[in-house]
Amino acid sequence: MKKATLGLLLLVIGLTAHTQTWFDIGLKGGIGTSFWYNKQIFDDQKIVHKFQPGYTFGGKFGFNFIQEHQITFDILKSSFSQDFTYRPEGWTAVSDARREFTIGGLDMLLMYRTNRNGTYFEIGPQWSKYSSVEYADNGGDFITPLEPADLVNKSNFGIAMGFGGYIFGTDNFGVSTGLRFNYMFNDLASSDARDANFPIFIPKESTNPTNNLGVIFMIELNYDFGYLVSPRCGTRGKLFVL
């Protein structure tokens, strides 16, 4: 029994000696766009979605294990927008009316990431808390007596997925870029907002949920620290991603 225990201990030590484990911290940010999908609105040919820019920035903390695998936690301040053009009842202007929304908040993501040959793939859950809502509509005021902040649910849950590549750096510092997609599962509209033409006119009594789909170009600056073994056992590959 003692020999078996000693053999298992030596095996674990041997495996650990060849496994590179470390932590990293970083800054990250990006620009992109989003699309609010509601089937009833999407099927209405009189309502046109207009893509608008969005942004995100913040920090990350990562735990790297078995060289190619990593768990990261991101905290990001973000903003995303959606505009619609439409023709309200009685509208006589040549150009369509325009309704605009901008929502800001905080995103928290727990991601699994795999790194191979200078590239990465990541996936994980996203939780967002919305703190600000801006609204404008030159076709009239359709939300009073609600305030803009009352239009959306205060938080949302979804999934994020991304991929990209390592650009340049040193043994402890690196810069990478990539694309990240996210899809939010819960209805963006609050219960009160669905009765106030949010996000825009829906003629049916029963309304479909409005789900946000986003895509963003990300850039990361990472610093590695806390190596449990020598970092010489593996080095990053370099890949230029345009």
Secondary structure, 3 states (H helix, E strand, C coil): CHHHHHHHHHHHHHHHHCCCCEEEEEEEEEEEEEEEECHHHHCCCCCEEECCEEEEEEEEEEEEECCCEEEEEEEEEEEEEEEEEECCCCCCCCCCEEEEEEEEEEEEEEEEEEEECCEEEEEEEEEEEEEEEEEEECCCCCCCCCCHHHCECCEEEEEEEEEEEEEEECCCEEEEEEEEEEEECCCCECCCHHHCCCCCCCCCCCCCCCEEEEEEEEEEEEEEECCCCCHHHCCCCCCCCC
